[in-house]
Amino acid sequence: MAAGVKLSDATTRPCKVHKIGPKMFDIVMTQGLNRQIRRMCEALGYTVVALRRVRIMHIRLGELPLGRWRQLSPQEIAPLLPKRKH
């Protein structure tokens, strides 16, 4: 996955992958193809049992329950806004 994975319709961009246990790893992606992690794992012969998203861009999700949302803080919103020209 670190070098990209050839799928039936695309080759994924390289990902940062860190093994955190015998059957667990963290992955940082810069691309979001449909079901990308599951498809990459399948192409490499792995079975995905569970996935947990921990952040989107710079926004950490923390313990946000499934299906819930929260307001973004001003510090989280600032990088999303276009830079103002003076």
PDB file of N, CA, C and O in Angstrom, chain B, residues numbered from 101:
ATOM      1  N   MET B 101       0.815  -1.185   0.000  1.00  0.00           N
ATOM      2  CA  MET B 101       0.000   0.000   0.000  1.00  0.00           C
ATOM      3  C   MET B 101       0.864   1.257   0.000  1.00  0.00           C
ATOM      4  O   MET B 101       0.477   2.297  -0.532  1.00  0.00           O
ATOM      5  N   ALA B 102       2.028   1.139   0.600  1.00  0.00           N
ATOM      6  CA  ALA B 102       2.918   2.298   0.670  1.00  0.00           C
ATOM      7  C   ALA B 102       3.375   2.751  -0.712  1.00  0.00           C
ATOM      8  O   ALA B 102       3.712   3.920  -0.896  1.00  0.00           O
ATOM      9  N   ALA B 103       3.391   1.847  -1.680  1.00  0.00           N
ATOM     10  CA  ALA B 103       3.815   2.194  -3.041  1.00  0.00           C
ATOM     11  C   ALA B 103       2.644   2.402  -3.981  1.00  0.00           C
ATOM     12  O   ALA B 103       2.848   2.713  -5.154  1.00  0.00           O
ATOM     13  N   GLY B 104       1.417   2.238  -3.494  1.00  0.00           N
ATOM     14  CA  GLY B 104       0.241   2.282  -4.349  1.00  0.00           C
ATOM     15  C   GLY B 104      -0.148   0.865  -4.724  1.00  0.00           C
ATOM     16  O   GLY B 104       0.698  -0.028  -4.758  1.00  0.00           O
ATOM     17  N   VAL B 105      -1.424   0.657  -5.004  1.00  0.00           N
ATOM     18  CA  VAL B 105      -1.932  -0.678  -5.323  1.00  0.00           C
ATOM     19  C   VAL B 105      -2.705  -0.603  -6.628  1.00  0.00           C
ATOM     20  O   VAL B 105      -3.539   0.283  -6.814  1.00  0.00           O
ATOM     21  N   LYS B 106      -2.427  -1.535  -7.532  1.00  0.00           N
ATOM     22  CA  LYS B 106      -3.144  -1.610  -8.805  1.00  0.00           C
ATOM     23  C   LYS B 106      -4.504  -2.245  -8.556  1.00  0.00           C
ATOM     24  O   LYS B 106      -4.584  -3.392  -8.115  1.00  0.00           O
ATOM     25  N   LEU B 107      -5.572  -1.507  -8.834  1.00  0.00           N
ATOM     26  CA  LEU B 107      -6.932  -2.008  -8.738  1.00  0.00           C
ATOM     27  C   LEU B 107      -7.476  -2.191 -10.147  1.00  0.00           C
ATOM     28  O   LEU B 107      -6.797  -1.845 -11.114  1.00  0.00           O
ATOM     29  N   SER B 108      -8.669  -2.719 -10.286  1.00  0.00           N
ATOM     30  CA  SER B 108      -9.227  -2.974 -11.611  1.00  0.00           C
ATOM     31  C   SER B 108      -9.428  -1.693 -12.421  1.00  0.00           C
ATOM     32  O   SER B 108      -9.291  -1.711 -13.644  1.00  0.00           O
ATOM     33  N   ASP B 109      -9.750  -0.585 -11.756  1.00  0.00           N
ATOM     34  CA  ASP B 109     -10.047   0.655 -12.471  1.00  0.00           C
ATOM     35  C   ASP B 109      -9.045   1.785 -12.220  1.00  0.00           C
ATOM     36  O   ASP B 109      -9.170   2.853 -12.819  1.00  0.00           O
ATOM     37  N   ALA B 110      -8.066   1.577 -11.360  1.00  0.00           N
ATOM     38  CA  ALA B 110      -7.116   2.647 -11.028  1.00  0.00           C
ATOM     39  C   ALA B 110      -5.948   2.076 -10.240  1.00  0.00           C
ATOM     40  O   ALA B 110      -6.006   0.957  -9.728  1.00  0.00           O
ATOM     41  N   THR B 111      -4.894   2.865 -10.155  1.00  0.00           N
ATOM     42  CA  THR B 111      -3.799   2.571  -9.239  1.00  0.00           C
ATOM     43  C   THR B 111      -3.871   3.625  -8.153  1.00  0.00           C
ATOM     44  O   THR B 111      -3.931   4.820  -8.443  1.00  0.00           O
ATOM     45  N   THR B 112      -3.867   3.185  -6.895  1.00  0.00           N
ATOM     46  CA  THR B 112      -4.001   4.129  -5.791  1.00  0.00           C
ATOM     47  C   THR B 112      -2.716   4.930  -5.606  1.00  0.00           C
ATOM     48  O   THR B 112      -1.630   4.480  -5.970  1.00  0.00           O
ATOM     49  N   ARG B 113      -2.859   6.104  -5.043  1.00  0.00           N
ATOM     50  CA  ARG B 113      -1.682   6.891  -4.672  1.00  0.00           C
ATOM     51  C   ARG B 113      -0.987   6.188  -3.511  1.00  0.00           C
ATOM     52  O   ARG B 113      -1.628   5.450  -2.762  1.00  0.00           O
ATOM     53  N   PRO B 114       0.300   6.406  -3.359  1.00  0.00           N
ATOM     54  CA  PRO B 114       0.998   5.822  -2.211  1.00  0.00           C
ATOM     55  C   PRO B 114       0.367   6.271  -0.885  1.00  0.00           C
ATOM     56  O   PRO B 114      -0.099   7.404  -0.764  1.00  0.00           O
ATOM     57  N   CYS B 115       0.358   5.387   0.086  1.00  0.00           N
ATOM     58  CA  CYS B 115      -0.179   5.648   1.425  1.00  0.00           C
ATOM     59  C   CYS B 115       0.933   5.485   2.449  1.00  0.00           C
ATOM     60  O   CYS B 115       1.937   4.823   2.191  1.00  0.00           O
ATOM     61  N   LYS B 116       0.746   6.090   3.601  1.00  0.00           N
ATOM     62  CA  LYS B 116       1.655   5.847   4.731  1.00  0.00           C
ATOM     63  C   LYS B 116       1.024   4.757   5.581  1.00  0.00           C
ATOM     64  O   LYS B 116      -0.108   4.902   6.041  1.00  0.00           O
ATOM     65  N   VAL B 117       1.751   3.669   5.790  1.00  0.00           N
ATOM     66  CA  VAL B 117       1.226   2.523   6.516  1.00  0.00           C
ATOM     67  C   VAL B 117       2.158   2.201   7.683  1.00  0.00           C
ATOM     68  O   VAL B 117       3.375   2.133   7.515  1.00  0.00           O
ATOM     69  N   HIS B 118       1.576   2.003   8.867  1.00  0.00           N
ATOM     70  CA  HIS B 118       2.344   1.657  10.064  1.00  0.00           C
ATOM     71  C   HIS B 118       1.685   0.469  10.735  1.00  0.00           C
ATOM     72  O   HIS B 118       0.512   0.538  11.102  1.00  0.00           O
ATOM     73  N   LYS B 119       2.418  -0.617  10.902  1.00  0.00           N
ATOM     74  CA  LYS B 119       1.897  -1.797  11.584  1.00  0.00           C
ATOM     75  C   LYS B 119       1.819  -1.503  13.080  1.00  0.00           C
ATOM     76  O   LYS B 119       2.791  -1.041  13.679  1.00  0.00           O
ATOM     77  N   ILE B 120       0.655  -1.773  13.683  1.00  0.00           N
ATOM     78  CA  ILE B 120       0.485  -1.515  15.116  1.00  0.00           C
ATOM     79  C   ILE B 120       0.147  -2.790  15.885  1.00  0.00           C
ATOM     80  O   ILE B 120      -0.051  -2.743  17.099  1.00  0.00           O
ATOM     81  N   GLY B 121       0.079  -3.904  15.206  1.00  0.00           N
ATOM     82  CA  GLY B 121      -0.200  -5.189  15.841  1.00  0.00           C
ATOM     83  C   GLY B 121      -0.082  -6.289  14.803  1.00  0.00           C
ATOM     84  O   GLY B 121       0.119  -6.004  13.623  1.00  0.00           O
ATOM     85  N   PRO B 122      -0.205  -7.549  15.226  1.00  0.00           N
ATOM     86  CA  PRO B 122      -0.042  -8.657  14.287  1.00  0.00           C
ATOM     87  C   PRO B 122      -1.036  -8.607  13.125  1.00  0.00           C
ATOM     88  O   PRO B 122      -0.720  -9.039  12.016  1.00  0.00           O
ATOM     89  N   LYS B 123      -2.232  -8.082  13.380  1.00  0.00           N
ATOM     90  CA  LYS B 123      -3.253  -8.015  12.340  1.00  0.00           C
ATOM     91  C   LYS B 123      -3.877  -6.630  12.236  1.00  0.00           C
ATOM     92  O   LYS B 123      -5.009  -6.486  11.774  1.00  0.00           O
ATOM     93  N   MET B 124      -3.125  -5.597  12.674  1.00  0.00           N
ATOM     94  CA  MET B 124      -3.660  -4.229  12.666  1.00  0.00           C
ATOM     95  C   MET B 124      -2.631  -3.260  12.111  1.00  0.00           C
ATOM     96  O   MET B 124      -1.426  -3.439  12.291  1.00  0.00           O
ATOM     97  N   PHE B 125      -3.132  -2.217  11.425  1.00  0.00           N
ATOM     98  CA  PHE B 125      -2.241  -1.171  10.940  1.00  0.00           C
ATOM     99  C   PHE B 125      -2.985   0.149  10.853  1.00  0.00           C
ATOM    100  O   PHE B 125      -4.210   0.189  10.738  1.00  0.00           O
ATOM    101  N   ASP B 126      -2.216   1.224  10.910  1.00  0.00           N
ATOM    102  CA  ASP B 126      -2.713   2.577  10.650  1.00  0.00           C
ATOM    103  C   ASP B 126      -2.384   2.895   9.207  1.00  0.00           C
ATOM    104  O   ASP B 126      -1.336   2.493   8.702  1.00  0.00           O
ATOM    105  N   ILE B 127      -3.263   3.608   8.545  1.00  0.00           N
ATOM    106  CA  ILE B 127      -3.009   4.021   7.170  1.00  0.00           C
ATOM    107  C   ILE B 127      -3.415   5.479   7.016  1.00  0.00           C
ATOM    108  O   ILE B 127      -4.471   5.889   7.497  1.00  0.00           O
ATOM    109  N   VAL B 128      -2.576   6.259   6.346  1.00  0.00           N
ATOM    110  CA  VAL B 128      -2.874   7.651   6.035  1.00  0.00           C
ATOM    111  C   VAL B 128      -2.955   7.742   4.517  1.00  0.00           C
ATOM    112  O   VAL B 128      -1.985   7.475   3.808  1.00  0.00           O
ATOM    113  N   MET B 129      -4.139   8.125   4.032  1.00  0.00           N
ATOM    114  CA  MET B 129      -4.367   8.204   2.590  1.00  0.00           C
ATOM    115  C   MET B 129      -4.483   9.658   2.154  1.00  0.00           C
ATOM    116  O   MET B 129      -4.886  10.522   2.933  1.00  0.00           O
ATOM    117  N   THR B 130      -4.126   9.918   0.901  1.00  0.00           N
ATOM    118  CA  THR B 130      -4.284  11.253   0.330  1.00  0.00           C
ATOM    119  C   THR B 130      -5.307  11.221  -0.794  1.00  0.00           C
ATOM    120  O   THR B 130      -5.419  12.169  -1.572  1.00  0.00           O
ATOM    121  N   GLN B 131      -6.046  10.135  -0.874  1.00  0.00           N
ATOM    122  CA  GLN B 131      -6.994   9.906  -1.942  1.00  0.00           C
ATOM    123  C   GLN B 131      -8.183   9.189  -1.314  1.00  0.00           C
ATOM    124  O   GLN B 131      -8.020   8.525  -0.290  1.00  0.00           O
ATOM    125  N   GLY B 132      -9.343   9.302  -1.884  1.00  0.00           N
ATOM    126  CA  GLY B 132     -10.508   8.646  -1.300  1.00  0.00           C
ATOM    127  C   GLY B 132     -11.358   7.928  -2.322  1.00  0.00           C
ATOM    128  O   GLY B 132     -12.517   8.289  -2.525  1.00  0.00           O
ATOM    129  N   LEU B 133     -10.805   6.921  -2.966  1.00  0.00           N
ATOM    130  CA  LEU B 133     -11.595   6.135  -3.902  1.00  0.00           C
ATOM    131  C   LEU B 133     -12.668   5.356  -3.144  1.00  0.00           C
ATOM    132  O   LEU B 133     -12.524   5.085  -1.951  1.00  0.00           O
ATOM    133  N   ASN B 134     -13.732   5.004  -3.839  1.00  0.00           N
ATOM    134  CA  ASN B 134     -14.817   4.237  -3.234  1.00  0.00           C
ATOM    135  C   ASN B 134     -14.293   2.930  -2.647  1.00  0.00           C
ATOM    136  O   ASN B 134     -13.677   2.129  -3.349  1.00  0.00           O
ATOM    137  N   ARG B 135     -14.543   2.721  -1.354  1.00  0.00           N
ATOM    138  CA  ARG B 135     -14.136   1.507  -0.635  1.00  0.00           C
ATOM    139  C   ARG B 135     -12.648   1.201  -0.817  1.00  0.00           C
ATOM    140  O   ARG B 135     -12.257   0.039  -0.925  1.00  0.00           O
ATOM    141  N   GLN B 136     -11.829   2.241  -0.850  1.00  0.00           N
ATOM    142  CA  GLN B 136     -10.410   2.112  -1.200  1.00  0.00           C
ATOM    143  C   GLN B 136      -9.641   1.158  -0.289  1.00  0.00           C
ATOM    144  O   GLN B 136      -8.909   0.304  -0.789  1.00  0.00           O
ATOM    145  N   ILE B 137      -9.781   1.274   1.009  1.00  0.00           N
ATOM    146  CA  ILE B 137      -9.006   0.410   1.905  1.00  0.00           C
ATOM    147  C   ILE B 137      -9.411  -1.046   1.711  1.00  0.00           C
ATOM    148  O   ILE B 137      -8.553  -1.924   1.623  1.00  0.00           O
ATOM    149  N   ARG B 138     -10.699  -1.302   1.645  1.00  0.00           N
ATOM    150  CA  ARG B 138     -11.157  -2.680   1.428  1.00  0.00           C
ATOM    151  C   ARG B 138     -10.644  -3.232   0.096  1.00  0.00           C
ATOM    152  O   ARG B 138     -10.220  -4.386   0.026  1.00  0.00           O
ATOM    153  N   ARG B 139     -10.679  -2.428  -0.942  1.00  0.00           N
ATOM    154  CA  ARG B 139     -10.229  -2.879  -2.258  1.00  0.00           C
ATOM    155  C   ARG B 139      -8.716  -3.107  -2.294  1.00  0.00           C
ATOM    156  O   ARG B 139      -8.250  -4.067  -2.907  1.00  0.00           O
ATOM    157  N   MET B 140      -7.948  -2.228  -1.642  1.00  0.00           N
ATOM    158  CA  MET B 140      -6.495  -2.427  -1.601  1.00  0.00           C
ATOM    159  C   MET B 140      -6.157  -3.709  -0.846  1.00  0.00           C
ATOM    160  O   MET B 140      -5.323  -4.499  -1.289  1.00  0.00           O
ATOM    161  N   CYS B 141      -6.808  -3.906   0.290  1.00  0.00           N
ATOM    162  CA  CYS B 141      -6.542  -5.110   1.084  1.00  0.00           C
ATOM    163  C   CYS B 141      -6.911  -6.368   0.303  1.00  0.00           C
ATOM    164  O   CYS B 141      -6.165  -7.347   0.315  1.00  0.00           O
ATOM    165  N   GLU B 142      -8.041  -6.347  -0.367  1.00  0.00           N
ATOM    166  CA  GLU B 142      -8.454  -7.509  -1.159  1.00  0.00           C
ATOM    167  C   GLU B 142      -7.434  -7.817  -2.255  1.00  0.00           C
ATOM    168  O   GLU B 142      -7.110  -8.980  -2.493  1.00  0.00           O
ATOM    169  N   ALA B 143      -6.929  -6.776  -2.923  1.00  0.00           N
ATOM    170  CA  ALA B 143      -5.937  -6.965  -3.981  1.00  0.00           C
ATOM    171  C   ALA B 143      -4.644  -7.576  -3.446  1.00  0.00           C
ATOM    172  O   ALA B 143      -3.923  -8.251  -4.181  1.00  0.00           O
ATOM    173  N   LEU B 144      -4.352  -7.341  -2.165  1.00  0.00           N
ATOM    174  CA  LEU B 144      -3.135  -7.864  -1.553  1.00  0.00           C
ATOM    175  C   LEU B 144      -3.377  -9.145  -0.753  1.00  0.00           C
ATOM    176  O   LEU B 144      -2.457  -9.653  -0.112  1.00  0.00           O
ATOM    177  N   GLY B 145      -4.606  -9.672  -0.785  1.00  0.00           N
ATOM    178  CA  GLY B 145      -4.898 -10.932  -0.122  1.00  0.00           C
ATOM    179  C   GLY B 145      -5.271 -10.829   1.344  1.00  0.00           C
ATOM    180  O   GLY B 145      -5.238 -11.833   2.055  1.00  0.00           O
ATOM    181  N   TYR B 146      -5.627  -9.638   1.817  1.00  0.00           N
ATOM    182  CA  TYR B 146      -6.018  -9.450   3.213  1.00  0.00           C
ATOM    183  C   TYR B 146      -7.536  -9.331   3.325  1.00  0.00           C
ATOM    184  O   TYR B 146      -8.201  -8.920   2.374  1.00  0.00           O
ATOM    185  N   THR B 147      -8.080  -9.690   4.483  1.00  0.00           N
ATOM    186  CA  THR B 147      -9.499  -9.536   4.772  1.00  0.00           C
ATOM    187  C   THR B 147      -9.663  -8.426   5.795  1.00  0.00           C
ATOM    188  O   THR B 147      -9.000  -8.432   6.833  1.00  0.00           O
ATOM    189  N   VAL B 148     -10.534  -7.484   5.513  1.00  0.00           N
ATOM    190  CA  VAL B 148     -10.814  -6.389   6.452  1.00  0.00           C
ATOM    191  C   VAL B 148     -11.936  -6.826   7.381  1.00  0.00           C
ATOM    192  O   VAL B 148     -13.022  -7.192   6.932  1.00  0.00           O
ATOM    193  N   VAL B 149     -11.663  -6.785   8.675  1.00  0.00           N
ATOM    194  CA  VAL B 149     -12.659  -7.150   9.678  1.00  0.00           C
ATOM    195  C   VAL B 149     -13.344  -5.896  10.212  1.00  0.00           C
ATOM    196  O   VAL B 149     -14.556  -5.895  10.425  1.00  0.00           O
ATOM    197  N   ALA B 150     -12.577  -4.831  10.428  1.00  0.00           N
ATOM    198  CA  ALA B 150     -13.132  -3.590  10.967  1.00  0.00           C
ATOM    199  C   ALA B 150     -12.284  -2.415  10.501  1.00  0.00           C
ATOM    200  O   ALA B 150     -11.071  -2.534  10.329  1.00  0.00           O
ATOM    201  N   LEU B 151     -12.942  -1.281  10.301  1.00  0.00           N
ATOM    202  CA  LEU B 151     -12.266  -0.022   9.967  1.00  0.00           C
ATOM    203  C   LEU B 151     -12.705   1.035  10.962  1.00  0.00           C
ATOM    204  O   LEU B 151     -13.845   1.031  11.426  1.00  0.00           O
ATOM    205  N   ARG B 152     -11.795   1.940  11.287  1.00  0.00           N
ATOM    206  CA  ARG B 152     -12.138   3.054  12.172  1.00  0.00           C
ATOM    207  C   ARG B 152     -11.457   4.300  11.639  1.00  0.00           C
ATOM    208  O   ARG B 152     -10.229   4.369  11.584  1.00  0.00           O
ATOM    209  N   ARG B 153     -12.253   5.284  11.245  1.00  0.00           N
ATOM    210  CA  ARG B 153     -11.696   6.559  10.778  1.00  0.00           C
ATOM    211  C   ARG B 153     -11.374   7.402  11.994  1.00  0.00           C
ATOM    212  O   ARG B 153     -12.211   7.551  12.884  1.00  0.00           O
ATOM    213  N   VAL B 154     -10.157   7.962  12.046  1.00  0.00           N
ATOM    214  CA  VAL B 154      -9.768   8.758  13.208  1.00  0.00           C
ATOM    215  C   VAL B 154      -9.664  10.242  12.893  1.00  0.00           C
ATOM    216  O   VAL B 154      -9.714  11.077  13.796  1.00  0.00           O
ATOM    217  N   ARG B 155      -9.519  10.575  11.608  1.00  0.00           N
ATOM    218  CA  ARG B 155      -9.500  11.994  11.253  1.00  0.00           C
ATOM    219  C   ARG B 155      -9.854  12.159   9.786  1.00  0.00           C
ATOM    220  O   ARG B 155      -9.759  11.228   8.986  1.00  0.00           O
ATOM    221  N   ILE B 156     -10.264  13.369   9.464  1.00  0.00           N
ATOM    222  CA  ILE B 156     -10.493  13.794   8.093  1.00  0.00           C
ATOM    223  C   ILE B 156      -9.701  15.069   7.926  1.00  0.00           C
ATOM    224  O   ILE B 156      -9.960  16.062   8.606  1.00  0.00           O
ATOM    225  N   MET B 157      -8.729  15.048   7.015  1.00  0.00           N
ATOM    226  CA  MET B 157      -7.784  16.153   6.861  1.00  0.00           C
ATOM    227  C   MET B 157      -7.105  16.392   8.216  1.00  0.00           C
ATOM    228  O   MET B 157      -6.466  15.485   8.750  1.00  0.00           O
ATOM    229  N   HIS B 158      -7.234  17.587   8.771  1.00  0.00           N
ATOM    230  CA  HIS B 158      -6.596  17.924  10.043  1.00  0.00           C
ATOM    231  C   HIS B 158      -7.561  17.788  11.224  1.00  0.00           C
ATOM    232  O   HIS B 158      -7.191  18.086  12.359  1.00  0.00           O
ATOM    233  N   ILE B 159      -8.783  17.344  10.968  1.00  0.00           N
ATOM    234  CA  ILE B 159      -9.820  17.306  11.994  1.00  0.00           C
ATOM    235  C   ILE B 159      -9.885  15.913  12.622  1.00  0.00           C
ATOM    236  O   ILE B 159     -10.257  14.940  11.966  1.00  0.00           O
ATOM    237  N   ARG B 160      -9.522  15.835  13.892  1.00  0.00           N
ATOM    238  CA  ARG B 160      -9.567  14.561  14.626  1.00  0.00           C
ATOM    239  C   ARG B 160     -10.995  14.306  15.091  1.00  0.00           C
ATOM    240  O   ARG B 160     -11.661  15.206  15.603  1.00  0.00           O
ATOM    241  N   LEU B 161     -11.457  13.081  14.912  1.00  0.00           N
ATOM    242  CA  LEU B 161     -12.833  12.744  15.259  1.00  0.00           C
ATOM    243  C   LEU B 161     -13.000  12.388  16.721  1.00  0.00           C
ATOM    244  O   LEU B 161     -14.106  12.504  17.250  1.00  0.00           O
ATOM    245  N   GLY B 162     -11.945  11.959  17.395  1.00  0.00           N
ATOM    246  CA  GLY B 162     -12.029  11.615  18.812  1.00  0.00           C
ATOM    247  C   GLY B 162     -13.004  10.478  19.043  1.00  0.00           C
ATOM    248  O   GLY B 162     -12.989   9.490  18.309  1.00  0.00           O
ATOM    249  N   GLU B 163     -13.837  10.601  20.035  1.00  0.00           N
ATOM    250  CA  GLU B 163     -14.788   9.543  20.394  1.00  0.00           C
ATOM    251  C   GLU B 163     -16.183   9.818  19.826  1.00  0.00           C
ATOM    252  O   GLU B 163     -17.184   9.427  20.427  1.00  0.00           O
ATOM    253  N   LEU B 164     -16.252  10.474  18.694  1.00  0.00           N
ATOM    254  CA  LEU B 164     -17.535  10.795  18.074  1.00  0.00           C
ATOM    255  C   LEU B 164     -18.274   9.503  17.725  1.00  0.00           C
ATOM    256  O   LEU B 164     -17.756   8.699  16.950  1.00  0.00           O
ATOM    257  N   PRO B 165     -19.470   9.282  18.275  1.00  0.00           N
ATOM    258  CA  PRO B 165     -20.200   8.035  18.011  1.00  0.00           C
ATOM    259  C   PRO B 165     -20.611   7.929  16.539  1.00  0.00           C
ATOM    260  O   PRO B 165     -20.750   8.936  15.844  1.00  0.00           O
ATOM    261  N   LEU B 166     -20.799   6.709  16.090  1.00  0.00           N
ATOM    262  CA  LEU B 166     -21.221   6.425  14.731  1.00  0.00           C
ATOM    263  C   LEU B 166     -22.522   7.158  14.414  1.00  0.00           C
ATOM    264  O   LEU B 166     -23.487   7.083  15.174  1.00  0.00           O
ATOM    265  N   GLY B 167     -22.538   7.863  13.289  1.00  0.00           N
ATOM    266  CA  GLY B 167     -23.735   8.566  12.857  1.00  0.00           C
ATOM    267  C   GLY B 167     -23.959   9.919  13.505  1.00  0.00           C
ATOM    268  O   GLY B 167     -24.952  10.582  13.206  1.00  0.00           O
ATOM    269  N   ARG B 168     -23.067  10.345  14.382  1.00  0.00           N
ATOM    270  CA  ARG B 168     -23.217  11.629  15.079  1.00  0.00           C
ATOM    271  C   ARG B 168     -22.311  12.670  14.442  1.00  0.00           C
ATOM    272  O   ARG B 168     -21.417  12.332  13.667  1.00  0.00           O
ATOM    273  N   TRP B 169     -22.542  13.929  14.767  1.00  0.00           N
ATOM    274  CA  TRP B 169     -21.726  15.021  14.267  1.00  0.00           C
ATOM    275  C   TRP B 169     -21.494  16.001  15.402  1.00  0.00           C
ATOM    276  O   TRP B 169     -22.127  15.926  16.456  1.00  0.00           O
ATOM    277  N   ARG B 170     -20.571  16.924  15.160  1.00  0.00           N
ATOM    278  CA  ARG B 170     -20.303  17.980  16.140  1.00  0.00           C
ATOM    279  C   ARG B 170     -19.928  19.250  15.391  1.00  0.00           C
ATOM    280  O   ARG B 170     -19.543  19.204  14.222  1.00  0.00           O
ATOM    281  N   GLN B 171     -20.046  20.384  16.075  1.00  0.00           N
ATOM    282  CA  GLN B 171     -19.629  21.660  15.499  1.00  0.00           C
ATOM    283  C   GLN B 171     -18.104  21.690  15.439  1.00  0.00           C
ATOM    284  O   GLN B 171     -17.437  21.178  16.339  1.00  0.00           O
ATOM    285  N   LEU B 172     -17.556  22.281  14.393  1.00  0.00           N
ATOM    286  CA  LEU B 172     -16.111  22.459  14.300  1.00  0.00           C
ATOM    287  C   LEU B 172     -15.706  23.687  15.109  1.00  0.00           C
ATOM    288  O   LEU B 172     -16.451  24.664  15.190  1.00  0.00           O
ATOM    289  N   SER B 173     -14.534  23.626  15.696  1.00  0.00           N
ATOM    290  CA  SER B 173     -14.007  24.768  16.444  1.00  0.00           C
ATOM    291  C   SER B 173     -13.467  25.797  15.455  1.00  0.00           C
ATOM    292  O   SER B 173     -13.202  25.461  14.301  1.00  0.00           O
ATOM    293  N   PRO B 174     -13.300  27.045  15.891  1.00  0.00           N
ATOM    294  CA  PRO B 174     -12.705  28.054  15.010  1.00  0.00           C
ATOM    295  C   PRO B 174     -11.315  27.636  14.506  1.00  0.00           C
ATOM    296  O   PRO B 174     -10.947  27.943  13.372  1.00  0.00           O
ATOM    297  N   GLN B 175     -10.550  26.938  15.349  1.00  0.00           N
ATOM    298  CA  GLN B 175      -9.215  26.480  14.947  1.00  0.00           C
ATOM    299  C   GLN B 175      -9.303  25.408  13.848  1.00  0.00           C
ATOM    300  O   GLN B 175      -8.404  25.312  13.012  1.00  0.00           O
ATOM    301  N   GLU B 176     -10.361  24.613  13.842  1.00  0.00           N
ATOM    302  CA  GLU B 176     -10.547  23.598  12.808  1.00  0.00           C
ATOM    303  C   GLU B 176     -11.059  24.218  11.507  1.00  0.00           C
ATOM    304  O   GLU B 176     -10.726  23.749  10.418  1.00  0.00           O
ATOM    305  N   ILE B 177     -11.862  25.267  11.621  1.00  0.00           N
ATOM    306  CA  ILE B 177     -12.447  25.920  10.449  1.00  0.00           C
ATOM    307  C   ILE B 177     -11.423  26.768   9.698  1.00  0.00           C
ATOM    308  O   ILE B 177     -11.425  26.792   8.467  1.00  0.00           O
ATOM    309  N   ALA B 178     -10.554  27.459  10.421  1.00  0.00           N
ATOM    310  CA  ALA B 178      -9.615  28.417   9.821  1.00  0.00           C
ATOM    311  C   ALA B 178      -8.845  27.863   8.615  1.00  0.00           C
ATOM    312  O   ALA B 178      -8.796  28.538   7.587  1.00  0.00           O
ATOM    313  N   PRO B 179      -8.241  26.670   8.689  1.00  0.00           N
ATOM    314  CA  PRO B 179      -7.488  26.171   7.536  1.00  0.00           C
ATOM    315  C   PRO B 179      -8.374  25.834   6.321  1.00  0.00           C
ATOM    316  O   PRO B 179      -7.862  25.682   5.212  1.00  0.00           O
ATOM    317  N   LEU B 180      -9.666  25.719   6.517  1.00  0.00           N
ATOM    318  CA  LEU B 180     -10.579  25.391   5.428  1.00  0.00           C
ATOM    319  C   LEU B 180     -11.014  26.621   4.626  1.00  0.00           C
ATOM    320  O   LEU B 180     -11.490  26.496   3.498  1.00  0.00           O
ATOM    321  N   LEU B 181     -10.849  27.794   5.208  1.00  0.00           N
ATOM    322  CA  LEU B 181     -11.283  29.026   4.556  1.00  0.00           C
ATOM    323  C   LEU B 181     -10.224  29.546   3.592  1.00  0.00           C
ATOM    324  O   LEU B 181      -9.027  29.380   3.829  1.00  0.00           O
ATOM    325  N   PRO B 182     -10.669  30.183   2.495  1.00  0.00           N
ATOM    326  CA  PRO B 182      -9.672  30.757   1.570  1.00  0.00           C
ATOM    327  C   PRO B 182      -8.908  31.892   2.238  1.00  0.00           C
ATOM    328  O   PRO B 182      -9.443  32.617   3.076  1.00  0.00           O
ATOM    329  N   LYS B 183      -7.677  32.025   1.855  1.00  0.00           N
ATOM    330  CA  LYS B 183      -6.834  33.109   2.401  1.00  0.00           C
ATOM    331  C   LYS B 183      -7.333  34.442   1.842  1.00  0.00           C
ATOM    332  O   LYS B 183      -7.596  34.564   0.645  1.00  0.00           O
ATOM    333  N   ARG B 184      -7.458  35.439   2.724  1.00  0.00           N
ATOM    334  CA  ARG B 184      -7.886  36.761   2.288  1.00  0.00           C
ATOM    335  C   ARG B 184      -6.687  37.567   1.828  1.00  0.00           C
ATOM    336  O   ARG B 184      -5.631  37.552   2.460  1.00  0.00           O
ATOM    337  N   LYS B 185      -6.862  38.275   0.716  1.00  0.00           N
ATOM    338  CA  LYS B 185      -5.798  39.165   0.219  1.00  0.00           C
ATOM    339  C   LYS B 185      -6.049  40.563   0.744  1.00  0.00           C
ATOM    340  O   LYS B 185      -7.187  41.030   0.785  1.00  0.00           O
ATOM    341  N   HIS B 186      -4.981  41.223   1.145  1.00  0.00           N
ATOM    342  CA  HIS B 186      -5.105  42.589   1.693  1.00  0.00           C
ATOM    343  C   HIS B 186      -4.726  43.597   0.651  1.00  0.00           C
ATOM    344  O   HIS B 186      -4.763  44.799   0.913  1.00  0.00           O
TER     345      HIS B 186
END
